[in-house]
């Protein structure tokens, strides 16, 4: 006689593992091993278990499956410490986290947000064990010795992880990135095609690979037009709007020499525009402006801000799919890390148009 079948919501019958074992003529432990793909198994036995499970509509719970495979079902998502920045209101972080969360939910996993704190040693390996995460996605990584050491330890331990929007040349790290060299190249080339020649550039910290990529793309477009990026027309910020406002004071000193400004993200571009207004500059005298990220805010500025569209949401989705794919492959996974680069595209609005052409 089979064990009593329980009933779930709406009166739907829920078979037990014991019923599957009795119908297949095997132990409950064998049912668990077959359904979780653990250990060697005779094909005949596997087929009997699978047929019994199908007949009884048996589906193992996520909790039981995770227990059997020694997994938590959690994906750790590491977020950086960024002082004076409301992270979840940032277009960059909110879009990537939305993509991560959507794909994780679709694939039956949960995400665990892990926040770096100032002064705390960076030990990703310890976080893996302390928080019982199966795999890890790291946002906001930067090129400094401590971070590099922590990432190398992860790679040496064979723990599955992925970086988003940051790459380290010559290192065995899996990465999902966007083509920021091409994105910035297209933006500056557009400004040149509009007739602008004295183009200023506001960049983020060079510890981030995307800042270096944007600089490279900017210089490439200028060089092709026989132009150079002049040192006095380079402004530096930290991707915040307030850093753009601060840079506007420096920009005002050379405003008569500047035709256009390319900023490494929309927040800094919007800060520049606000700072120029604060200094009494009318919109008619604004240099052309081109931002980066194509955030929601770019569409509500006056004038509307031209920008480079970056597929942050898709980057989050792809990172989850790829790290989980390698987690499922386990020891059979190829040793080579993956690097996936997505294209960017221009979104042209009023701020970069030369109405005199």
PyMOL commands that set and color helices and strands:
alter all, ss='L'
color gray80, all
select helices_A, chain A and resi 9-11+17-24+28-36+43-55+62-68+87-89+91-106+124-130+145-157+180-193+209-224+231-233+241-253+255-257+266-278+283-285+296-299+312-332+350-352
alter helices_A, ss='H'
color red, helices_A
select strands_A, chain A and resi 6-7+13-14+74-79+110-115+135-139+161-164+175-178+199-203+234-236+260-263+288-290+307-309+339-342+345-347
alter strands_A, ss='S'
color yellow, strands_A
deselect
rebuild
show_as cartoon
